[in-house]
Amino acid sequence: MSTVILLIHVMIAIAMVGVILLQRSEGGALGIGGGGGGAGGGFMTGRSAGNALTKTTAILAACFFLTSLTLSILATHQRGGAPSILPSSGGEGGLTPLQIPGTAAPSAPESPAAPQAPQSQ
């Protein structure tokens, strides 16, 4: 199931890139469709085409967001739950804030021995 959703997710991403590149850019010549309406017209020019591309982008973005959430939920369930990033409060197996799982706990730096006072007899 996650493979099908992943394929849909990739197809939505590719379609969203294509639709965004077709839109007229505000800055001039950044987009493919930003040439303007000269004598030859142009592919998808006019206000209605701009609105259609904007709505299509919004729909694709919503679908991309939903598939992203679905994939993350499926991954969490397949893995058996995500570990907390916060250190546990005591107990066995707890991590210190600087400890990375699978590594040894960081040791405190050793302080130099304090000078001893001369002993008087």
N, C-alpha and C positions, 0 to 999 in steps of 0.2 A: 504494500500500500504506500509506503514512504517513497518507493521508487517512482510510482506514478505521480505522486504529488511533487516530487523533485523535478520530474520532466515538465510538468505543467508550470512549475515555478520558473524554470529556465526559459521556457517558451514565452511566458509573460514578460520576463526581463528583456528578452530580445525584442519583443513587440513594443515594449515601452521605449526602448532606445530608438527604434525606428520612428515611432510616432513623435517623439520629442525632436528628433532631427528634421522631421518634415515641417515643424511649426516655424512660423515666421519669427525671426529673432528681433529683439528690440534694439540691439546694438548695430545692426547693419548686415554685414556679410558673414555672420557666424554660422547660420543654419543653411541647410540645403534649399529650403523653400523660401528663403528671405530675399529673393531677387526682385520681387515687386511685380506690378501688373503692367508690363510694357505692351508693345503692339502684339506680341505673340501670346499675350495672356500669361498663363503660368499654371502649373499643376496645383489645384486646390487653392484658388485665391478667393478673396472676398471675406466678408464678415462671417457668413454662415459656415464656411469651411474652417475658419479659425475657432469658432465655437465648437464645431464637431471634433476637431483635434484636441481641444482643451477638455471636453467631456470624455473623450476616449482615453486621454492621459489620466484623468482622475479615476476612471473605472479600472484601468490597468494598475494604477498605483494601489487602489483598494484591494484588488485581487492579489497583488504582490505582497501586501501587508498580511492578508489572511493566510496565504500559503506559507509565509515566513513563520507566523505564529503556529500554524498546524505542524510544520516540520519540527519546530523546537519542542512542541508538546510531545510529538511522537518520539523524538530522540530522548527526551527525559524519561518517558515511560519504558522505552526499550532498555535504557541503561539502569533502571531501577531507582530513579530519583537522583536529583543533583545534590552534591554535598554543599554544605553551607560555607560561605567564604569567611564567616565569623568564627573565631576560635571558640571551642566548646569550653564551658566553665568547669574546669577540673575533670576528674575522672580519668579512666584509662583511655589511651588512644587520642587524647586531646592534643591539639596542635597549638603551639605558641604562635603569636602573630607573625614571627619572622621565619617560621618553619615551613618548608615545602614538603608535601607528601612524598615519601620515598627517600627522604634524606635524613641525616642525623640532626638532632636538635642542636641549635647553636649554643656553644658554651660561653659562659661569661669570661671576659678577659681576666687573667690572673693579675692580682694586684701585687706590686713588689713588697717584699717583706719589710716590715717596719724596723727601723734601726733599734737595736736593743741598748738599753742603758748599761753602762759598765757596772759590773757587780762589785760591791764593796764588801770586804770581809772583816 
